[in-house]
Structure formats: structure tokens, C-alpha cells
């Protein structure tokens, strides 16, 4: 499941840094992907559950994705 929302608060870099810091403070190992200069990705995987933050600095859009090993989206989604 993924939800997209505009960034109406902190600048993109601050959103990414704050999210990464918060996840690390809670003991999660954060995977970083900054291979694309305009998009930052931060991902946490715990017991096959995945939470990921995608921030596009150009479009000012971000999305938060969450997946579970035991829940699947309805067909056609």
C-alpha cells in the first residue's frame, strides 16, 4: 500500500533527515538510496515488513509506502 502527499512543511532534505533520524532513534536500520539526484529513498525492513519514504525534490511530492508479508492489496489495485 502506498500513499502520496505533497510536502507542505519542511523542505525535502529536512523531511528526509528527520524521518531517518526518527527511525534510527527507534532502533531501525535505515537503508539509503540517493542514486538519483532528485529523489531520496529511505527504507526500513523489519521481519519482512517494509516502510519506505520517497521524496522527490523537483515535484515536491513524497510518498510513504508500507508493506506486510501477510497483507496483500485487493486485486485490481
C-alpha positions as CSV (number, residue, x, y, z in Angstrom):
1,X,0.0,0.0,0.0
2,X,1.3,3.4,-0.9
3,X,0.1,6.9,-0.1
4,X,1.3,10.1,-1.9
5,X,1.1,13.5,-0.4
6,X,2.6,17.0,-1.2
7,X,5.3,18.4,1.0
8,X,3.7,21.3,2.8
9,X,6.1,21.6,5.7
10,X,9.8,21.2,6.0
11,X,12.0,21.3,2.9
12,X,12.6,17.9,1.3
13,X,16.1,17.5,2.8
14,X,14.8,18.2,6.3
15,X,11.9,15.7,5.9
16,X,14.3,13.0,4.8
17,X,16.8,13.8,7.6
18,X,14.1,14.0,10.3
19,X,12.5,10.7,9.2
20,X,15.8,8.9,9.0
21,X,16.8,10.2,12.5
22,X,13.4,9.2,14.0
23,X,13.6,5.7,12.6
24,X,17.2,5.3,13.8
25,X,16.3,6.5,17.3
26,X,13.7,3.7,17.4
27,X,16.4,1.2,16.6
28,X,15.7,0.6,12.9
29,X,18.5,0.0,10.4
30,X,17.8,2.5,7.6
31,X,18.7,1.7,4.0
32,X,19.5,4.8,2.0
33,X,19.2,5.2,-1.7
34,X,20.4,8.5,-3.1
35,X,21.4,7.2,-6.5
36,X,19.0,9.7,-8.3
37,X,20.0,13.3,-7.6
38,X,16.3,14.5,-7.3
39,X,14.8,11.6,-5.3
40,X,15.7,10.3,-1.8
41,X,14.6,7.0,-0.6
42,X,14.8,5.8,3.0
43,X,13.7,2.2,3.7
44,X,13.3,0.1,6.9
45,X,12.8,-3.6,6.8
46,X,11.9,-5.5,10.0
47,X,10.6,-9.1,10.0
48,X,9.6,-8.8,6.3
49,X,7.6,-5.6,7.0
50,X,8.8,-2.7,4.9
51,X,8.3,1.0,5.4
52,X,9.7,3.4,2.8
53,X,9.7,7.2,2.3
54,X,10.2,8.5,-1.2
55,X,10.9,12.3,-1.6
56,X,11.1,14.0,-5.0
57,X,12.8,17.3,-4.6
58,X,11.7,18.5,-8.1
59,X,7.9,17.8,-8.0
60,X,7.7,18.5,-4.2
61,X,5.9,15.2,-3.9
62,X,6.6,12.5,-1.3
63,X,5.1,9.1,-0.7
64,X,5.1,6.7,2.2
65,X,4.9,3.1,1.3
66,X,4.2,0.2,3.7
67,X,4.1,-3.5,3.0
68,X,3.4,-6.5,5.1
69,X,4.2,-10.2,4.4
70,X,0.7,-11.1,5.5
71,X,-1.5,-8.5,3.7
72,X,-2.0,-8.1,0.0
73,X,-3.9,-5.3,-1.7
74,X,-7.2,-6.2,-3.3
75,X,-7.0,-7.4,-6.9
76,X,-7.2,-4.7,-9.4
77,X,-5.3,-2.2,-7.2
